[in-house]
Amino acid sequence: MIPSERHVWHWCPQCRTEMTRRREGSEERPVCPACGVVQYLNPAPAAGIVLLREGRVCLVKRRFAPRQGEWTFPTGFMEWGEDPAETARREALEETGLEVTLTGLYAVESGVLPPDTPVVVIFYTAEETGGNLLAGDDAEEVGFFALDEMPGPIAFAAHRRVLERLHRDQAATAGETP
């Protein structure tokens, strides 16, 4: 994926020289011809949880754009100095009101946050340890849903892929064919 030009520095943040492009490794990258600063256009890291209650999955309805009104796992971007597990627990509490313990790594997915921000999302399985189910922060609604009865459109392809995997895993555990 080639990043949007709006993400590319046109002027060096260190010395204010106009940036040029140079091949570095397998990519052509913005580089300052004066001081050598290279801009690496990396994806933004995010983390979230896959939380089940009696075979139903926890989803939140997005309060804000992008994809306002559509559904996702409780997920968000990592803060500076935060590790992915902390992010997943924090986002769970902020968006669902639930305290959770992470029980394992479930999936790592890449995607694009509209309009053009590449992301890597780390999904953990989780168990409830406290709190009260209540939509908060940037979640308009929260609930638990059967995998064959989704509440509405799922906002992002990465979340749809995780839901498809979860459906296959549950069917395999039940000895069914999805």
GUFIVO-421772 format. One record per atom (N, C-alpha, C): residue number from 1; chain; atom name; residue in one letter; z, x, y. Coordinates in steps of 0.05 Angstrom, whole numbers, plus 5000, padded with zeros to 4 digits. Atoms other than C-alpha are relative to their C-alpha. Layout:
// GUFIVO-421772
NUM / A / CA / A / Z / X / Y
...
***
This chain:
// GUFIVO-421772
1 / A / N / M / 5000 / 5017 / 4976
1 / A / CA / M / 5000 / 5000 / 5000
1 / A / C / M / 5000 / 5018 / 5025
2 / A / N / I / 5002 / 4985 / 4975
2 / A / CA / I / 4981 / 5027 / 5068
2 / A / C / I / 5017 / 4985 / 5021
3 / A / N / P / 4983 / 5014 / 4980
3 / A / CA / P / 5034 / 5012 / 5121
3 / A / C / P / 4984 / 4991 / 5024
4 / A / N / S / 5012 / 5010 / 4976
4 / A / CA / S / 5016 / 4973 / 5182
4 / A / C / S / 5002 / 5022 / 5022
5 / A / N / E / 5000 / 4981 / 4978
5 / A / CA / E / 4998 / 5015 / 5243
5 / A / C / E / 5024 / 4996 / 5018
6 / A / N / R / 4978 / 5005 / 4982
6 / A / CA / R / 5055 / 4982 / 5280
6 / A / C / R / 5025 / 5016 / 4992
7 / A / N / H / 4977 / 4984 / 5009
7 / A / CA / H / 5104 / 5023 / 5238
7 / A / C / H / 4997 / 5030 / 5005
8 / A / N / V / 5006 / 4972 / 4997
8 / A / CA / V / 5070 / 5089 / 5253
8 / A / C / V / 5008 / 5010 / 5028
9 / A / N / W / 4993 / 4989 / 4974
9 / A / CA / W / 5099 / 5133 / 5308
9 / A / C / W / 4974 / 5011 / 5013
10 / A / N / H / 5023 / 4989 / 4985
10 / A / CA / H / 5047 / 5148 / 5361
10 / A / C / H / 5009 / 5025 / 5016
11 / A / N / W / 4988 / 4977 / 4985
11 / A / CA / W / 5093 / 5198 / 5397
11 / A / C / W / 5023 / 5011 / 4984
12 / A / N / C / 4979 / 4987 / 5015
12 / A / CA / C / 5140 / 5248 / 5365
12 / A / C / C / 5027 / 4992 / 5012
13 / A / N / P / 4973 / 5008 / 4990
13 / A / CA / P / 5213 / 5223 / 5371
13 / A / C / P / 5016 / 5025 / 5008
14 / A / N / Q / 4985 / 4975 / 4995
14 / A / CA / Q / 5236 / 5296 / 5376
14 / A / C / Q / 4990 / 5014 / 5026
15 / A / N / C / 5010 / 4985 / 4977
15 / A / CA / C / 5189 / 5328 / 5427
15 / A / C / C / 4980 / 4985 / 5018
16 / A / N / R / 5017 / 5018 / 4985
16 / A / CA / R / 5146 / 5270 / 5452
16 / A / C / R / 4970 / 5008 / 5001
17 / A / N / T / 5028 / 4993 / 5003
17 / A / CA / T / 5080 / 5302 / 5432
17 / A / C / T / 4985 / 4978 / 4985
18 / A / N / E / 5015 / 5020 / 5014
18 / A / CA / E / 5025 / 5255 / 5409
18 / A / C / E / 4997 / 5008 / 4971
19 / A / N / M / 5001 / 4995 / 5029
19 / A / CA / M / 5026 / 5249 / 5333
19 / A / C / M / 4971 / 5002 / 4991
20 / A / N / T / 5026 / 4999 / 5013
20 / A / CA / T / 4966 / 5268 / 5290
20 / A / C / T / 5005 / 4993 / 4971
21 / A / N / R / 4996 / 5005 / 5029
21 / A / CA / R / 4955 / 5259 / 5215
21 / A / C / R / 4993 / 5025 / 4984
22 / A / N / R / 5005 / 4977 / 5017
22 / A / CA / R / 4957 / 5310 / 5160
22 / A / C / R / 5006 / 4992 / 4971
23 / A / N / R / 4995 / 5006 / 5028
23 / A / CA / R / 4953 / 5307 / 5085
23 / A / C / R / 5024 / 5017 / 4991
24 / A / N / E / 4977 / 4986 / 5010
24 / A / CA / E / 5020 / 5324 / 5055
24 / A / C / E / 5006 / 4987 / 4973
25 / A / N / G / 4997 / 5011 / 5027
25 / A / CA / G / 5027 / 5317 / 4980
25 / A / C / G / 4976 / 4982 / 4994
26 / A / N / S / 5021 / 5019 / 5006
26 / A / CA / S / 4987 / 5257 / 4958
26 / A / C / S / 4993 / 4981 / 5022
27 / A / N / E / 5004 / 5019 / 4979
27 / A / CA / E / 4990 / 5221 / 5024
27 / A / C / E / 4992 / 5013 / 5026
28 / A / N / E / 5005 / 4992 / 4972
28 / A / CA / E / 4963 / 5227 / 5094
28 / A / C / E / 5022 / 4988 / 5017
29 / A / N / R / 4977 / 5009 / 4985
29 / A / CA / R / 5022 / 5223 / 5141
29 / A / C / R / 4998 / 5007 / 5029
30 / A / N / P / 4997 / 4993 / 4972
30 / A / CA / P / 5037 / 5222 / 5215
30 / A / C / P / 5016 / 5026 / 5002
31 / A / N / V / 4986 / 4974 / 4997
31 / A / CA / V / 5058 / 5292 / 5237
31 / A / C / V / 4997 / 5009 / 5029
32 / A / N / C / 5001 / 4989 / 4973
32 / A / CA / C / 5074 / 5325 / 5303
32 / A / C / C / 4988 / 5028 / 4999
33 / A / N / P / 5013 / 4974 / 5000
33 / A / CA / P / 5027 / 5383 / 5316
33 / A / C / P / 5017 / 5022 / 5015
34 / A / N / A / 4984 / 4980 / 4984
34 / A / CA / A / 5078 / 5416 / 5363
34 / A / C / A / 5025 / 5009 / 4985
35 / A / N / C / 4975 / 4992 / 5013
35 / A / CA / C / 5144 / 5415 / 5325
35 / A / C / C / 5001 / 4995 / 4970
36 / A / N / G / 5002 / 5003 / 5029
36 / A / CA / G / 5123 / 5394 / 5255
36 / A / C / G / 5014 / 4976 / 4988
37 / A / N / V / 4986 / 5024 / 5010
37 / A / CA / V / 5163 / 5329 / 5249
37 / A / C / V / 4979 / 4983 / 4984
38 / A / N / V / 5017 / 5017 / 5017
38 / A / CA / V / 5133 / 5287 / 5192
38 / A / C / V / 5013 / 4973 / 4998
39 / A / N / Q / 4989 / 5027 / 5004
39 / A / CA / Q / 5141 / 5212 / 5189
39 / A / C / Q / 4994 / 4991 / 4972
40 / A / N / Y / 5003 / 5011 / 5027
40 / A / CA / Y / 5153 / 5187 / 5119
40 / A / C / Y / 5004 / 4970 / 5001
41 / A / N / L / 4999 / 5029 / 4999
41 / A / CA / L / 5138 / 5113 / 5114
41 / A / C / L / 5011 / 4989 / 4974
42 / A / N / N / 4987 / 5007 / 5025
42 / A / CA / N / 5188 / 5093 / 5060
42 / A / C / N / 5008 / 4971 / 5000
43 / A / N / P / 4991 / 5028 / 5002
43 / A / CA / P / 5208 / 5024 / 5035
43 / A / C / P / 5030 / 4998 / 5008
44 / A / N / A / 4972 / 5006 / 4993
44 / A / CA / A / 5273 / 4992 / 5058
44 / A / C / A / 5015 / 4992 / 4974
45 / A / N / P / 4985 / 5008 / 5024
45 / A / CA / P / 5326 / 4987 / 5003
45 / A / C / P / 5017 / 4975 / 5004
46 / A / N / A / 4984 / 5024 / 5000
46 / A / CA / A / 5360 / 4921 / 4987
46 / A / C / A / 5013 / 4997 / 4973
47 / A / N / A / 4987 / 5006 / 5026
47 / A / CA / A / 5406 / 4895 / 4933
47 / A / C / A / 5010 / 4971 / 5000
48 / A / N / G / 4990 / 5028 / 5003
48 / A / CA / G / 5428 / 4828 / 4905
48 / A / C / G / 5010 / 4996 / 4972
49 / A / N / I / 4988 / 5007 / 5025
49 / A / CA / I / 5458 / 4792 / 4847
49 / A / C / I / 4985 / 4978 / 4985
50 / A / N / V / 5009 / 5021 / 5019
50 / A / CA / V / 5437 / 4751 / 4787
50 / A / C / V / 5026 / 4988 / 4989
51 / A / N / L / 4974 / 5012 / 5008
51 / A / CA / L / 5496 / 4704 / 4777
51 / A / C / L / 4995 / 4973 / 4986
52 / A / N / L / 5003 / 5025 / 5016
52 / A / CA / L / 5498 / 4651 / 4723
52 / A / C / L / 5027 / 4986 / 4997
53 / A / N / R / 4977 / 5017 / 5005
53 / A / CA / R / 5547 / 4594 / 4716
53 / A / C / R / 4991 / 4978 / 4980
54 / A / N / E / 5008 / 5020 / 5021
54 / A / CA / E / 5540 / 4553 / 4651
54 / A / C / E / 4970 / 4999 / 4997
55 / A / N / G / 5029 / 4999 / 5005
55 / A / CA / G / 5468 / 4576 / 4643
55 / A / C / G / 4983 / 4994 / 5025
56 / A / N / R / 5014 / 5007 / 4975
56 / A / CA / R / 5450 / 4558 / 4715
56 / A / C / R / 5002 / 5024 / 5019
57 / A / N / V / 5001 / 4977 / 4983
57 / A / CA / V / 5429 / 4611 / 4766
57 / A / C / V / 5006 / 4993 / 5029
58 / A / N / C / 4992 / 5004 / 4972
58 / A / CA / C / 5457 / 4619 / 4836
58 / A / C / C / 4976 / 5008 / 5018
59 / A / N / L / 5021 / 4994 / 4981
59 / A / CA / L / 5405 / 4615 / 4891
59 / A / C / L / 5009 / 4990 / 5028
60 / A / N / V / 4994 / 5008 / 4972
60 / A / CA / V / 5409 / 4610 / 4967
60 / A / C / V / 4974 / 4992 / 5014
61 / A / N / K / 5023 / 5009 / 4984
61 / A / CA / K / 5363 / 4574 / 5015
61 / A / C / K / 5001 / 5016 / 5027
62 / A / N / R / 5001 / 4983 / 4977
62 / A / CA / R / 5341 / 4619 / 5072
62 / A / C / R / 5002 / 4984 / 5026
63 / A / N / R / 4996 / 5013 / 4975
63 / A / CA / R / 5365 / 4599 / 5141
63 / A / C / R / 4980 / 5009 / 5021
64 / A / N / F / 5017 / 4989 / 4979
64 / A / CA / F / 5318 / 4644 / 5180
64 / A / C / F / 4974 / 5011 / 4988
65 / A / N / A / 5025 / 4987 / 5008
65 / A / CA / A / 5247 / 4672 / 5178
65 / A / C / A / 5006 / 5029 / 4991
66 / A / N / P / 5023 / 5013 / 5012
66 / A / CA / P / 5213 / 4700 / 5141
66 / A / C / P / 5007 / 4982 / 4977
67 / A / N / R / 4997 / 5019 / 5023
67 / A / CA / R / 5206 / 4645 / 5089
67 / A / C / R / 5024 / 4982 / 5004
68 / A / N / Q / 4978 / 5019 / 4995
68 / A / CA / Q / 5257 / 4600 / 5123
68 / A / C / Q / 4997 / 4975 / 4984
69 / A / N / G / 5000 / 5025 / 5016
69 / A / CA / G / 5276 / 4541 / 5079
69 / A / C / G / 4992 / 5005 / 4971
70 / A / N / E / 5006 / 4994 / 5028
70 / A / CA / E / 5255 / 4576 / 5015
70 / A / C / E / 5024 / 5013 / 4986
71 / A / N / W / 4976 / 4991 / 5015
71 / A / CA / W / 5301 / 4601 / 4960
71 / A / C / W / 4997 / 5028 / 4989
72 / A / N / T / 4998 / 4973 / 5010
72 / A / CA / T / 5323 / 4670 / 4937
72 / A / C / T / 5026 / 5004 / 4985
73 / A / N / F / 4974 / 4990 / 5010
73 / A / CA / F / 5377 / 4706 / 4899
73 / A / C / F / 5016 / 5008 / 5024
74 / A / N / P / 4984 / 4988 / 4978
74 / A / CA / P / 5435 / 4726 / 4943
74 / A / C / P / 4994 / 5030 / 5002
75 / A / N / T / 5011 / 4973 / 4998
75 / A / CA / T / 5405 / 4791 / 4969
75 / A / C / T / 4999 / 5008 / 5029
76 / A / N / G / 5003 / 4991 / 4972
76 / A / CA / G / 5403 / 4834 / 5031
76 / A / C / G / 4996 / 5030 / 5001
77 / A / N / F / 5005 / 4971 / 4996
77 / A / CA / F / 5388 / 4902 / 5060
77 / A / C / F / 5025 / 5016 / 5001
78 / A / N / M / 4978 / 4982 / 5000
78 / A / CA / M / 5433 / 4961 / 5051
78 / A / C / M / 5006 / 5008 / 5029
79 / A / N / E / 4991 / 4990 / 4974
79 / A / CA / E / 5474 / 4982 / 5112
79 / A / C / E / 5003 / 5030 / 4998
80 / A / N / W / 4996 / 4971 / 4999
80 / A / CA / W / 5480 / 5055 / 5133
80 / A / C / W / 5026 / 5007 / 4987
81 / A / N / G / 4975 / 4991 / 5012
81 / A / CA / G / 5531 / 5090 / 5089
81 / A / C / G / 5009 / 4982 / 4977
82 / A / N / E / 4992 / 5019 / 5021
82 / A / CA / E / 5533 / 5033 / 5038
82 / A / C / E / 4983 / 5006 / 4975
83 / A / N / D / 5016 / 4996 / 5024
83 / A / CA / D / 5513 / 5041 / 4965
83 / A / C / D / 4990 / 4973 / 4990
84 / A / N / P / 5012 / 5026 / 5008
84 / A / CA / P / 5471 / 4988 / 4930
84 / A / C / P / 5020 / 4980 / 4988
85 / A / N / A / 4980 / 5018 / 5012
85 / A / CA / A / 5530 / 4960 / 4890
85 / A / C / A / 5017 / 4987 / 5022
86 / A / N / E / 4985 / 5012 / 4978
86 / A / CA / E / 5570 / 4950 / 4954
86 / A / C / E / 4983 / 4979 / 5014
87 / A / N / T / 5018 / 5019 / 4987
87 / A / CA / T / 5509 / 4916 / 4985
87 / A / C / T / 4999 / 4974 / 4985
88 / A / N / A / 5002 / 5024 / 5017
88 / A / CA / A / 5503 / 4868 / 4927
88 / A / C / A / 5025 / 4983 / 5002
89 / A / N / R / 4974 / 5015 / 4998
89 / A / CA / R / 5577 / 4849 / 4929
89 / A / C / R / 5003 / 4987 / 5027
90 / A / N / R / 4997 / 5010 / 4972
90 / A / CA / R / 5577 / 4841 / 5005
90 / A / C / R / 4981 / 4977 / 5005
91 / A / N / E / 5019 / 5022 / 4996
91 / A / CA / E / 5514 / 4798 / 5006
91 / A / C / E / 5008 / 4975 / 4984
92 / A / N / A / 4991 / 5023 / 5016
92 / A / CA / A / 5542 / 4754 / 4950
92 / A / C / A / 5022 / 4985 / 5016
93 / A / N / L / 4978 / 5013 / 4986
93 / A / CA / L / 5605 / 4741 / 4990
93 / A / C / L / 4990 / 4987 / 5026
94 / A / N / E / 5010 / 5011 / 4974
94 / A / CA / E / 5569 / 4732 / 5057
94 / A / C / E / 4983 / 4975 / 4996
95 / A / N / E / 5019 / 5022 / 5003
95 / A / CA / E / 5516 / 4684 / 5030
95 / A / C / E / 5010 / 4978 / 4982
96 / A / N / T / 4992 / 5021 / 5019
96 / A / CA / T / 5553 / 4646 / 4975
96 / A / C / T / 5030 / 4994 / 5002
97 / A / N / G / 4971 / 5004 / 5000
97 / A / CA / G / 5628 / 4652 / 4991
97 / A / C / G / 5014 / 5009 / 4975
98 / A / N / L / 4989 / 4992 / 5025
98 / A / CA / L / 5638 / 4681 / 4922
98 / A / C / L / 5005 / 5030 / 4998
99 / A / N / E / 4994 / 4972 / 5006
99 / A / CA / E / 5672 / 4746 / 4904
99 / A / C / E / 4989 / 5005 / 4972
100 / A / N / V / 5012 / 4994 / 5026
100 / A / CA / V / 5637 / 4780 / 4846
100 / A / C / V / 5006 / 5028 / 4991
101 / A / N / T / 4999 / 4974 / 5012
101 / A / CA / T / 5643 / 4838 / 4798
101 / A / C / T / 4972 / 5004 / 4988
102 / A / N / L / 5026 / 4994 / 5011
102 / A / CA / L / 5578 / 4872 / 4780
102 / A / C / L / 5003 / 5008 / 4971
103 / A / N / T / 4997 / 4995 / 5028
103 / A / CA / T / 5567 / 4875 / 4705
103 / A / C / T / 4978 / 5017 / 4988
104 / A / N / G / 5022 / 4983 / 5009
104 / A / CA / G / 5502 / 4914 / 4700
104 / A / C / G / 4976 / 4999 / 5018
105 / A / N / L / 5025 / 4999 / 4986
105 / A / CA / L / 5435 / 4932 / 4728
105 / A / C / L / 4981 / 4982 / 4986
106 / A / N / Y / 5018 / 5019 / 5013
106 / A / CA / Y / 5385 / 4876 / 4715
106 / A / C / Y / 4970 / 5007 / 5005
107 / A / N / A / 5029 / 4994 / 4994
107 / A / CA / A / 5320 / 4895 / 4751
107 / A / C / A / 4999 / 5016 / 5026
108 / A / N / V / 5007 / 4987 / 4975
108 / A / CA / V / 5290 / 4939 / 4804
108 / A / C / V / 4971 / 4991 / 5006
109 / A / N / E / 5026 / 5011 / 4993
109 / A / CA / E / 5231 / 4906 / 4839
109 / A / C / E / 4991 / 5010 / 5028
110 / A / N / S / 5011 / 4994 / 4973
110 / A / CA / S / 5186 / 4925 / 4897
110 / A / C / S / 4985 / 4976 / 5010
111 / A / N / G / 5014 / 5023 / 4988
111 / A / CA / G / 5154 / 4877 / 4945
111 / A / C / G / 4995 / 5006 / 5029
112 / A / N / V / 5005 / 4998 / 4971
112 / A / CA / V / 5136 / 4864 / 5017
112 / A / C / V / 5014 / 4977 / 5014
113 / A / N / L / 4987 / 5020 / 4983
113 / A / CA / L / 5180 / 4828 / 5067
113 / A / C / L / 4980 / 4994 / 5022
114 / A / N / P / 5020 / 5007 / 4979
114 / A / CA / P / 5131 / 4790 / 5112
114 / A / C / P / 5010 / 5008 / 5028
115 / A / N / P / 5029 / 4999 / 5005
115 / A / CA / P / 5095 / 4809 / 5152
115 / A / C / P / 4991 / 5024 / 4984
116 / A / N / D / 5011 / 4976 / 5013
116 / A / CA / D / 5089 / 4880 / 5125
116 / A / C / D / 5021 / 5022 / 4995
117 / A / N / T / 4980 / 4980 / 5005
117 / A / CA / T / 5155 / 4915 / 5109
117 / A / C / T / 5003 / 5004 / 4970
118 / A / N / P / 4996 / 4996 / 5029
118 / A / CA / P / 5156 / 4946 / 5039
118 / A / C / P / 5030 / 5003 / 4994
119 / A / N / V / 4972 / 5000 / 5008
119 / A / CA / V / 5222 / 4937 / 5003
119 / A / C / V / 5002 / 5008 / 4970
120 / A / N / V / 4993 / 4996 / 5028
120 / A / CA / V / 5255 / 4959 / 4938
120 / A / C / V / 5027 / 4985 / 4997
121 / A / N / V / 4976 / 5016 / 5003
121 / A / CA / V / 5306 / 4909 / 4913
121 / A / C / V / 5013 / 5006 / 4973
122 / A / N / I / 4985 / 4994 / 5024
122 / A / CA / I / 5360 / 4927 / 4862
122 / A / C / I / 5016 / 4975 / 4994
123 / A / N / F / 4986 / 5024 / 5008
123 / A / CA / F / 5386 / 4866 / 4824
123 / A / C / F / 5020 / 5007 / 4979
124 / A / N / Y / 4978 / 4996 / 5019
124 / A / CA / Y / 5453 / 4868 / 4788
124 / A / C / Y / 5008 / 4974 / 4988
125 / A / N / T / 4987 / 5024 / 5011
125 / A / CA / T / 5482 / 4818 / 4740
125 / A / C / T / 5029 / 5000 / 5010
126 / A / N / A / 4973 / 5002 / 4988
126 / A / CA / A / 5549 / 4793 / 4765
126 / A / C / A / 5015 / 4977 / 4987
127 / A / N / E / 4982 / 5022 / 5008
127 / A / CA / E / 5609 / 4750 / 4746
127 / A / C / E / 5017 / 4992 / 5023
128 / A / N / E / 4982 / 5010 / 4979
128 / A / CA / E / 5650 / 4707 / 4793
128 / A / C / E / 5028 / 5010 / 4995
129 / A / N / T / 4972 / 4992 / 5002
129 / A / CA / T / 5720 / 4733 / 4807
129 / A / C / T / 5018 / 4985 / 5020
130 / A / N / G / 4984 / 5014 / 4981
130 / A / CA / G / 5741 / 4689 / 4865
130 / A / C / G / 4982 / 4988 / 5022
131 / A / N / G / 5015 / 5012 / 4978
131 / A / CA / G / 5722 / 4653 / 4929
131 / A / C / G / 4993 / 4972 / 4994
132 / A / N / N / 5009 / 5027 / 5003
132 / A / CA / N / 5692 / 4585 / 4940
132 / A / C / N / 4971 / 4998 / 5008
133 / A / N / L / 5028 / 5003 / 4995
133 / A / CA / L / 5619 / 4566 / 4936
133 / A / C / L / 4995 / 4987 / 5027
134 / A / N / L / 5006 / 5010 / 4973
134 / A / CA / L / 5597 / 4558 / 5009
134 / A / C / L / 4979 / 5017 / 5013
135 / A / N / A / 5022 / 4985 / 4987
135 / A / CA / A / 5532 / 4577 / 5043
135 / A / C / A / 5011 / 5012 / 5026
136 / A / N / G / 4992 / 4986 / 4975
136 / A / CA / G / 5544 / 4628 / 5098
136 / A / C / G / 4980 / 5021 / 5008
137 / A / N / D / 5017 / 4979 / 4989
137 / A / CA / D / 5512 / 4683 / 5139
137 / A / C / D / 4972 / 4989 / 5005
138 / A / N / D / 5027 / 5010 / 4996
138 / A / CA / D / 5437 / 4673 / 5134
138 / A / C / D / 4990 / 4981 / 4978
139 / A / N / A / 5006 / 5021 / 5021
139 / A / CA / A / 5440 / 4622 / 5077
139 / A / C / A / 5006 / 4973 / 5011
140 / A / N / E / 4997 / 5028 / 4991
140 / A / CA / E / 5430 / 4549 / 5095
140 / A / C / E / 5013 / 4983 / 4979
141 / A / N / E / 4988 / 5014 / 5023
141 / A / CA / E / 5448 / 4523 / 5026
141 / A / C / E / 5004 / 5020 / 4977
142 / A / N / V / 4996 / 4984 / 5024
142 / A / CA / V / 5474 / 4552 / 4961
142 / A / C / V / 5006 / 4981 / 4977
143 / A / N / G / 4995 / 5017 / 5023
143 / A / CA / G / 5476 / 4524 / 4891
143 / A / C / G / 4993 / 5015 / 4974
144 / A / N / F / 5008 / 4990 / 5027
144 / A / CA / F / 5468 / 4536 / 4816
144 / A / C / F / 4980 / 4981 / 4989
145 / A / N / F / 5023 / 5016 / 5009
145 / A / CA / F / 5403 / 4512 / 4785
145 / A / C / F / 4991 / 5008 / 4972
146 / A / N / A / 5012 / 4994 / 5026
146 / A / CA / A / 5374 / 4506 / 4716
146 / A / C / A / 4974 / 5014 / 5004
147 / A / N / L / 5024 / 4984 / 4996
147 / A / CA / L / 5317 / 4555 / 4706
147 / A / C / L / 4974 / 4983 / 4999
148 / A / N / D / 5024 / 5017 / 5000
148 / A / CA / D / 5269 / 4498 / 4692
148 / A / C / D / 5001 / 4978 / 5021
149 / A / N / E / 4997 / 5020 / 4978
149 / A / CA / E / 5292 / 4458 / 4753
149 / A / C / E / 5006 / 5015 / 5026
150 / A / N / M / 4996 / 4986 / 4975
150 / A / CA / M / 5284 / 4504 / 4813
150 / A / C / M / 5000 / 4981 / 5023
151 / A / N / P / 4996 / 5019 / 4978
151 / A / CA / P / 5304 / 4472 / 4879
151 / A / C / P / 4976 / 4998 / 5020
152 / A / N / G / 5022 / 5000 / 4981
152 / A / CA / G / 5241 / 4490 / 4918
152 / A / C / G / 4985 / 5026 / 4997
153 / A / N / P / 5015 / 4975 / 5003
153 / A / CA / P / 5194 / 4547 / 4931
153 / A / C / P / 5018 / 5024 / 5000
154 / A / N / I / 4986 / 4975 / 5000
154 / A / CA / I / 5220 / 4616 / 4914
154 / A / C / I / 4986 / 5018 / 5019
155 / A / N / A / 5012 / 4987 / 4976
155 / A / CA / A / 5209 / 4659 / 4976
155 / A / C / A / 4984 / 5025 / 4994
156 / A / N / F / 5012 / 4973 / 5003
156 / A / CA / F / 5189 / 4727 / 4948
156 / A / C / F / 4991 / 5005 / 4971
157 / A / N / A / 5011 / 4994 / 5026
157 / A / CA / A / 5147 / 4752 / 4890
157 / A / C / A / 5020 / 5015 / 4983
158 / A / N / A / 4980 / 4985 / 5015
158 / A / CA / A / 5202 / 4801 / 4869
158 / A / C / A / 5021 / 4982 / 4988
159 / A / N / H / 4980 / 5019 / 5010
159 / A / CA / H / 5251 / 4744 / 4862
159 / A / C / H / 4988 / 4981 / 4978
160 / A / N / R / 5014 / 5016 / 5021
160 / A / CA / R / 5200 / 4702 / 4823
160 / A / C / R / 4998 / 5016 / 4974
161 / A / N / R / 5002 / 4984 / 5024
161 / A / CA / R / 5190 / 4760 / 4775
161 / A / C / R / 5027 / 5002 / 4986
162 / A / N / V / 4974 / 4998 / 5012
162 / A / CA / V / 5265 / 4766 / 4764
162 / A / C / V / 5007 / 4973 / 4987
163 / A / N / L / 4995 / 5027 / 5012
163 / A / CA / L / 5270 / 4690 / 4752
163 / A / C / L / 4984 / 4997 / 4974
164 / A / N / E / 5016 / 5002 / 5025
164 / A / CA / E / 5213 / 4694 / 4701
164 / A / C / E / 5013 / 5016 / 4978
165 / A / N / R / 4986 / 4983 / 5020
165 / A / CA / R / 5249 / 4751 / 4665
165 / A / C / R / 5025 / 4986 / 4990
166 / A / N / L / 4975 / 5014 / 5007
166 / A / CA / L / 5314 / 4712 / 4666
166 / A / C / L / 4994 / 4977 / 4981
167 / A / N / H / 5008 / 5022 / 5016
167 / A / CA / H / 5279 / 4652 / 4637
167 / A / C / H / 4992 / 5009 / 4972
168 / A / N / R / 5008 / 4988 / 5026
168 / A / CA / R / 5248 / 4695 / 4581
168 / A / C / R / 5025 / 5009 / 4985
169 / A / N / D / 4976 / 4990 / 5013
169 / A / CA / D / 5316 / 4727 / 4567
169 / A / C / D / 5017 / 4977 / 4989
170 / A / N / Q / 4985 / 5023 / 5010
170 / A / CA / Q / 5351 / 4660 / 4562
170 / A / C / Q / 4987 / 4987 / 4977
171 / A / N / A / 5014 / 5013 / 5023
171 / A / CA / A / 5297 / 4632 / 4517
171 / A / C / A / 5003 / 5017 / 4975
172 / A / N / A / 4997 / 4983 / 5023
172 / A / CA / A / 5301 / 4693 / 4472
172 / A / C / A / 5028 / 4999 / 4988
173 / A / N / T / 4972 / 5002 / 5010
173 / A / CA / T / 5377 / 4687 / 4468
173 / A / C / T / 5004 / 4974 / 4985
174 / A / N / A / 4998 / 5027 / 5013
174 / A / CA / A / 5369 / 4613 / 4449
174 / A / C / A / 4982 / 4998 / 4976
175 / A / N / G / 5018 / 5000 / 5022
175 / A / CA / G / 5316 / 4632 / 4398
175 / A / C / G / 4976 / 4983 / 5004
176 / A / N / E / 5024 / 5017 / 4994
176 / A / CA / E / 5261 / 4594 / 4434
176 / A / C / E / 4978 / 5018 / 5010
177 / A / N / T / 5022 / 4988 / 4987
177 / A / CA / T / 5193 / 4612 / 4460
177 / A / C / T / 4997 / 4989 / 5027
178 / A / N / P / 5002 / 5011 / 4973
178 / A / CA / P / 5189 / 4606 / 4536
178 / A / C / P / 4973 / 4988 / 5006
***
